[in-house]
Amino acid sequence: MTETHSVNDIRTAIRELSARADLARKEGRPDDAAELERRVQGYRDELASRP
């Protein structure tokens, strides 16, 4: 099942996950950063598919 998110929720998630990805990179955790970036891309795709 997919859950519908509001545009504001998606934007908040993108901001939060991007900040966490930056922190993971700074802490030397490239695998975690890559996973977070994949999640961010999923939210960006969902936002782009909105009318």
Number of C-alpha atoms within 10 A of each C-alpha: 3 4 5 9 12 10 13 10 12 18 16 12 16 21 13 13 20 18 14 16 23 15 14 17 15 11 10 10 13 14 12 15 22 14 13 21 18 14 16 21 14 14 20 15 11 14 17 9 8 7 4
